[in-house]
C-alpha cells in the first residue's frame, strides 16, 4: 500500500440561508475531483455531485473548492472519500437533507459510482 499525508484542515465555510422558511434544493457539481488510489499511488479522477436542502446555512463554494483540492494528494478509496465528503458537509451546514454522489472515471474498464445520503432525524435510527 502507498502511504500519504492526511488532509489539511481546509474549512468548509457557510453563509446564512436567504430563505430558511422554504425547502429548496441546491445542486453542486465538481467535475474535476482528483484523489489518489491508496493501493497503487495512481491518480483517480471523477465528479462529485452534491444536492441538499439547506436549513440555516448554505455552503460557500470557494471554500468547498479548496476543500476538494486537498484530496489531490490523499490516498483514499472512492467509498471513503464520498462518505467523508458527506460527513464534512453535514457537519459544516447541518442541512435538512443531503446526497453526495461520487461518479468516478473508469479504470481497467470498471466504472464506480458511490451515492451516500443524509436526512435529519434519520441518523439516530441508523445507529440503533
C-alpha positions in Angstrom: 0.0 0.0 0.0 1.1 3.6 -0.7 1.3 5.9 2.3 0.1 9.5 2.0 -0.2 12.5 4.3 -3.5 13.2 6.0 -5.7 16.0 4.6 -5.1 19.6 5.7 -7.6 21.3 7.8 -9.3 23.3 5.0 -12.5 24.6 6.5 -15.8 24.5 4.6 -17.3 27.9 5.1 -21.0 28.7 5.1 -23.3 31.7 4.9 -26.8 32.4 6.1 -29.6 30.8 4.1 -31.6 33.7 2.4 -34.8 31.7 2.6 -34.7 29.3 5.6 -38.5 29.2 5.8 -38.7 27.4 2.4 -37.5 23.9 1.3 -35.4 24.3 -1.9 -32.6 22.2 -3.4 -29.1 23.4 -4.1 -27.1 21.3 -6.6 -23.3 21.5 -6.8 -21.2 19.7 -9.4 -17.4 19.4 -9.2 -16.4 17.6 -12.4 -12.6 17.7 -11.8 -12.4 15.8 -8.5 -9.0 14.1 -8.0 -7.6 11.8 -5.4 -5.0 9.0 -5.2 -5.5 5.3 -5.1 -4.1 4.1 -1.8 -3.1 0.8 -3.3 -1.2 1.9 -6.4 -0.5 5.6 -5.9 -2.0 6.4 -9.2 -4.4 9.3 -9.6 -8.1 8.8 -9.5 -10.5 11.2 -11.3 -14.2 11.7 -11.0 -17.1 14.0 -10.5 -18.6 14.9 -7.1 -22.2 15.9 -7.1 -23.9 17.4 -4.0 -27.6 18.1 -3.7 -29.0 19.4 -0.5 -31.9 21.2 1.1 -30.4 23.8 3.4 -31.6 24.8 6.8 -30.0 27.9 8.4 -26.7 27.7 6.5 -25.6 27.2 2.8 -22.2 26.0 1.6 -19.8 28.7 0.4 -18.5 27.4 -3.0 -14.9 28.8 -2.9 -14.1 27.1 0.4 -15.7 23.9 -0.9 -13.5 24.0 -4.0 -10.4 24.4 -1.8 -11.6 21.6 0.4 -11.9 19.3 -2.6 -8.4 20.3 -3.8 -7.0 18.8 -0.6 -8.0 15.3 -1.8 -5.5 15.6 -4.7 -2.7 14.3 -2.6 -4.7 12.0 -0.3 -4.6 8.2 -0.7 -8.3 7.2 -0.2 -10.7 4.7 -1.7 -13.8 6.0 -3.6 -16.2 4.9 -0.9 -14.3 6.5 1.9 -13.9 9.8 0.0 -17.6 10.0 -0.8 -18.6 9.3 2.8 -16.1 11.7 4.2 -17.3 14.5 2.0 -20.9 13.9 3.1 -19.8 13.9 6.8 -17.8 17.1 6.5 -20.6 18.9 4.6 -23.3 17.9 7.0 -21.1 19.0 9.9 -20.5 22.4 8.2 -24.0 23.3 7.3 -26.5 21.0 9.1 -28.8 20.6 6.1 -32.3 19.2 6.2 -31.3 16.6 3.6 -28.2 16.0 1.5 -26.9 13.5 -1.1 -23.4 13.2 -2.3 -22.5 11.2 -5.4 -19.0 10.2 -6.4 -19.0 9.3 -10.1 -15.5 8.0 -10.8 -13.8 7.7 -14.2 -13.5 4.1 -15.4 -10.2 2.4 -14.6 -9.5 -1.0 -16.1 -12.9 -1.0 -17.8 -14.8 -0.7 -14.5 -16.8 2.4 -13.5 -17.7 3.1 -9.9 -20.4 5.4 -8.6 -20.9 5.8 -4.9 -24.1 7.5 -3.5 -24.5 8.5 0.2 -27.3 10.3 1.8 -28.3 12.1 5.0 -31.7 13.2 6.3 -32.1 15.0 9.6 -33.7 12.7 12.1 -32.7 9.5 10.4 -29.1 9.4 11.7 -30.3 8.2 15.1 -32.2 5.4 13.6 -29.2 4.2 11.6 -27.1 3.8 14.7 -29.6 1.7 16.6 
